[in-house]
Amino acid sequence: MSVEVIQLPRGGTVLKTPAGLLQVGATPETIKDSMKLLGEVPDSFVLPNKLFSAERGVSLADIEFPAYYNYFLKNRPIKVIGQSHQIETILGVLKEAVLGPDAVQVAREFPYGTNRDLIPDLRAEMEFLRAKDPSGRRRMELSDIAVGIPWGPSNRVPLGGMALERTAKGMVRVVEGATVLAEVPLDVTFGPPRAFPQRQKPFEPPLFGVTVIGSGSGFDPKEMTSGFILWVNRRGVLVDPPVDSTLWLKAMDINPRLIDDCILTHCHADHDSGILQKLLEEKKINLYTTETIMESFLRKYRSLTGLSQKTFMGLFHFHPVTLGVPIRIHGGEFRFFYTLHSVPTIGLEVYFQGKSFVYSSDSLYDPPTVRRLHEMGIINRYRMIELINFPWHHTVIFHEAGMPPLHTPIKNLADLPDAVQERLYLIHVSEKAIPPNSRMRKAPDGPDETIVIPVNPPPSNEALEYLDVLNHIDLFSGLPIEKAREFLTLVKVERFAPGDVFIRRGTIGDRFYMIVNGRANVVREGQLIKTYTNNDYIGETSMILNAPRNADVIAESDLKVLVMEKYDFLYFIRGTEIARQMKIIAENREYNTWALFDDTPLLKGLSPTQRTQLQGIMTRLELPAGKTLVREGADRECFHLVDAGTIAVTRRGRTLGQATRGSLIAKIYANPVRGRHRFTLTTTSAVVVYTIDVFEFYRFLERNPGVFLLLREARVRQQIVWAP
């Protein structure tokens, strides 16, 4: 008897046993791997040690789509094996996705005084759409779709004629009697990051339009799951980003800093799995959805991350939307409405400069079913009219065409008039589902297929673009609002072609550059040092230090920059702490802290903006051998980042080892607190170390939630680079 071990590219391990397929860990879209590699989906899942990866920003036990597959296609529940508290968490997450929230109170999401007849009874609609059990005689319950099996007293559960065992070393093994047939870690092992075709030209967003990330369903292994970027005033709004959208954006050369906003339409895994990745990518973003949907999102992911409600909600800026009332985002007018789906789901309309866009999100558009709902008394006449009269009048229409009864039958869309078909793009559908010789078309994916909705620029478009640059430069974040007008009077616009050298090494620094769009490379002695892009700034070092330029800066692409002359710049920052902070940044850059971040395991993933922020709060110390930096148990004033030399790390009189370059010695709590030092740190050679004030570092983490989550979960062995 043998067991085959198969590593899934997206993460997780499948054990092919005589008793069937067993999977350890399940990352989002893992079902696409198993369908592609095995042509089948496991029906048993072992929960890993950790349920969430802060590094990847994804669930490590995403069993939602495997559960759908097994229930709807195989008429069987999946088996979920794990510790009791893990099972409770994961089944709670699954219940939220499959059955929706227990209580749905959407009246609070409508304007005060709205006629009660205009407020839908979503709970009743969800119950109508709720699947039947295999017998067809009753509504499906959670136990029909998934069954929890806790590890027994001896950390053992039966598996056909074999057994599964959980070892003390964090492994799981398949045994037959005393024979171990296979043994794999209970930690999820990821394959290489997903590779997307690389696009070399920086993307220039339209004034109004849509770039599709994917238009497929969550089951289709050949296509990217549905999600898109809506461009308004050249700024992006991510709508239901699929998992690994952040990697896709980089591969497509779409600057992630063009996108500060996300819309979440509902809490199914194919719509919310990529949200946290974007939330944790760099700075805090704005998340728009209803309070009902946010509460579901909170219940799902707070339990997975283990964060308190306050800490979780602090990862982003939540903007609750009001139904039927316009919300302004980047100058566009957004309106939201509830669709007919198995969980609370919103669609949206967007108006900008006389043109418009509509997205159905997941929705059952089927007039006969809607009329039957009315006849049964589940919905009233107003809701029936709303659901039947989808707004087909918009300039561009995105409508889903999934599998009924939860989604819109494609034949219903095929019967629409030609005038609508010309403006209609299908989403949440596979190419093979579209009838041959049909007029219908899928939404085309990729930046080169961006759907541009032609509009005239708003009168204030140029000023808004420049103020947007000001808004995204962290150094200027504390400036009063009256400085905005002054900024516009002091800057001028310059453009450079690829290959233009606009800063030369050795010249006097007399200008401050801020990139509006494009890319620029910093080159020293023929070596690429770093690359700057939208909303980055260049040229401050030589101005602040009164030193010659220390590198060439070359336009890699077409480049548009705002330029401020030296004395205009000094006038602009007068009376602020900016000059002092910029001097610290400039000095730390001179010591090549950029390379130090590359050598620090927990900081090497920082973006250029995050690195600049961190450089502004670091203090450099040079210490001889034999110097005690801190003592165990003393109040913690600062964290330490080792640049050169070795430091003995001692706890309770026992030396744990020698920390060397790249060691970040810090302890991060959920809420800012100084705490006490866990170790005594003593230099064993001449050392260069950077100190970072504890509360300054927490302020840095508050602006960068992904870094916060990563460091909060880091163990000592991940923080310290031990000398051999």
DASUL-V322340 format. One line per field, one symbol per residue. ss: DSSP state (H for helix, E for strand, L for the rest). burial: # if it has 16 or more other ideal C-beta (glycine too) atoms within 10 Angstrom, else .. A space follows every 10 residues. Layout:
ss->???
burial->???
//
This chain:
ss->LLLEEEELLL LLEEEEELLE EEEELELLLH HHHHHHHHLL LLLEEELLLL LEELLLLEEL ELLHHHHHHH HHHHLLLEEE EELHHHHHHH HHHHHHHHLL LLLLLLHHHE LLLLLHHHLL LHHHHHHHHL LELLLLLLEL LHHHHEEEEE LLLLLEEEEL LEEEEELLLL EEEEEELLEE EEEEELLLLL LLLLLLLLLL LLLLLLLEEE EEEELELLLL LLLLELEEEE EELLEEEEEL LLLLHHHHHH HLLLLHHHEE EEELLLLLHH HHLLHHHHHL LLLLLEEEEL HHHHHHHHHH HHHHHLLLHH HHHLLLEEEE LLELLLEEEL LEEEEEEELL LLLLLEEEEE EELLEEEEEL LLLLLLHHHH HHHHHLLLLL HHHHHHHHLL LLLLLEEEEE LLLLLLLLLH HHHHLLLHHH HLLEEEELLL HHHLLLLLLL LELLELHHHL EELLLLLLLL HHHHHHHHHH HHLHHHLLLL LLHHHHHHHH LEEEEELLLL EEELLLLELL EEEEEEELLE EEEELLEEEE EELLLLEELH HHHHHLLELL LEEEELLLEE EEEEEHHHHH HHLLLLLHHH HHHHHHHHHH LLHHHHHHLL LLLLLLLHHH HHHHHLLEEE EEELLLLEEE LLLLELLEEE EEEELLEEEE ELLEEEEEEL LLLEELLLLL LLLLLELLLE EEELLLEEEE EEEHHHHHHH HHHLHHHHHH HHHLLHHHHL LELL
burial->..#....### #######.#. ########## #####..... ########## ########## ########## #.....#### ##...##.## #.######## #..#.#..## ........## .##.##.##. #........# .#.######. #.....#.#. .#####.... .#####.... ########.# .......... .######### ########## ..######## ########## ######.### ########## ########## ########## #####.#### ########## #.###.#... ##.###.... ###...#.## ##.####### ########## ###.###### ######..## ..##...### ..##.##..# ...####### ##...##### .##..#...# #.######## ..##.....# .##.###..# #.#.#..... ...###.### .#.###..#. ..#...#..# #....#.... .##.....#. ########## ###.....## .######### #####...## ########## ####.#.##. .##....##. ##.######. ..##.##..# .##..##### ########.. ..#.....## .....#.### ###.###### ......#### ########.. ......#.## #####.#### ##.#.###.# #.######## ####....## #.#.
//
